[in-house]
């Protein structure tokens, strides 16, 4: 009987450990560095292998204020030399358009597509 209880406890511990690892994998966030300038965005990584969370760290390396919008979320206006972080969870594979919403900036080149999956 003691062996059965010990075996049950070991199996329970193993199951709990693997569930915890799965939770850690599911909640992992990918960080993408984004440089914003006149009139471009430069990404450290332009795609994500599968749906998940992304932390976009946007640094304004230009001389004008910019923002960054993707998947219905947007940073505040970022002044030159400053940074802002935008957290987005992509739940589906697909192509997600991004842009700077300052009038005229997207038309001048501050737009593109981030691919998930």
C-alpha positions in Angstrom: 0.0 0.0 0.0 2.8 2.4 0.9 4.4 1.7 -2.5 1.1 2.5 -4.3 0.8 5.8 -2.4 4.4 6.7 -3.2 4.0 5.9 -6.9 0.8 8.0 -7.0 2.6 10.9 -5.4 5.5 10.6 -7.9 3.1 10.6 -10.8 1.2 13.6 -9.4 4.4 15.5 -9.0 5.5 14.7 -12.6 2.1 15.7 -14.0 2.2 19.0 -12.0 5.7 19.7 -13.2 4.9 19.2 -16.9 1.8 21.3 -16.6 3.9 24.1 -15.0 6.4 23.8 -17.9 3.6 24.0 -20.4 2.2 27.1 -18.7 5.6 28.7 -18.8 6.0 28.0 -22.5 2.5 29.4 -23.2 3.2 32.6 -21.4 6.7 33.3 -22.8 6.9 36.7 -24.4 9.1 37.5 -27.4 10.7 41.0 -27.3 11.0 42.8 -30.7 13.2 46.0 -30.8 11.7 48.6 -33.2 13.6 51.7 -34.3 11.4 54.5 -35.6 13.0 57.2 -37.8 12.1 59.5 -40.7 10.3 57.7 -42.3 10.8 54.0 -41.5 10.5 51.3 -38.9 13.4 48.9 -38.5 12.6 45.6 -36.6 15.0 43.3 -34.8 12.6 40.5 -35.9 9.8 40.9 -38.5 7.9 37.7 -37.8 6.8 35.3 -35.1 6.9 31.5 -35.7 3.5 30.9 -34.0 0.8 32.9 -32.2 1.9 34.3 -28.8 2.8 37.4 -26.9 5.2 40.1 -28.2 6.6 43.0 -26.4 7.5 45.7 -29.0 10.1 48.1 -27.6 9.9 51.1 -29.9 12.7 53.6 -29.8 12.4 56.9 -31.7 15.8 57.4 -33.3 14.5 60.2 -35.5 14.0 64.0 -35.1 10.2 64.0 -35.2 7.6 62.5 -32.8 6.3 59.0 -33.9 4.0 56.3 -32.6 3.5 52.7 -33.4 0.2 50.9 -34.1 -0.5 47.2 -34.6 -3.4 44.8 -34.0 -5.6 47.6 -32.7 -3.1 48.8 -30.1 -1.0 51.9 -30.2 1.9 53.5 -28.3 1.6 57.1 -27.1 3.4 59.7 -29.2 7.1 59.0 -28.7 9.4 62.0 -28.6 12.9 61.9 -30.2 15.4 59.8 -28.2 12.6 58.2 -26.1 11.1 54.7 -26.0 7.8 53.1 -25.4 6.8 49.4 -25.0 3.7 47.9 -26.5 2.5 44.4 -25.5 0.4 42.5 -28.0 -0.9 39.0 -27.9 -1.4 37.4 -31.3 -4.0 34.6 -31.0 -4.0 33.7 -34.7 -1.6 33.2 -37.5 -1.7 35.9 -40.2 -0.3 39.2 -41.4 -0.7 42.2 -39.2 -0.3 45.7 -40.6 1.6 48.2 -38.5 2.0 52.0 -39.0 2.8 55.4 -37.5 -0.5 57.3 -37.2 1.1 60.7 -37.3 -0.5 62.4 -40.4 1.6 61.7 -43.5 4.1 59.4 -41.8 2.6 56.1 -43.0 2.3 57.4 -46.5 6.0 58.4 -46.4 7.0 54.8 -45.5 6.3 54.2 -41.9 4.1 51.1 -42.4 4.5 47.4 -43.1 3.4 43.9 -42.1 4.4 41.7 -39.2 3.8 38.0 -39.9 2.7 35.5 -37.3 3.0 31.8 -38.1 
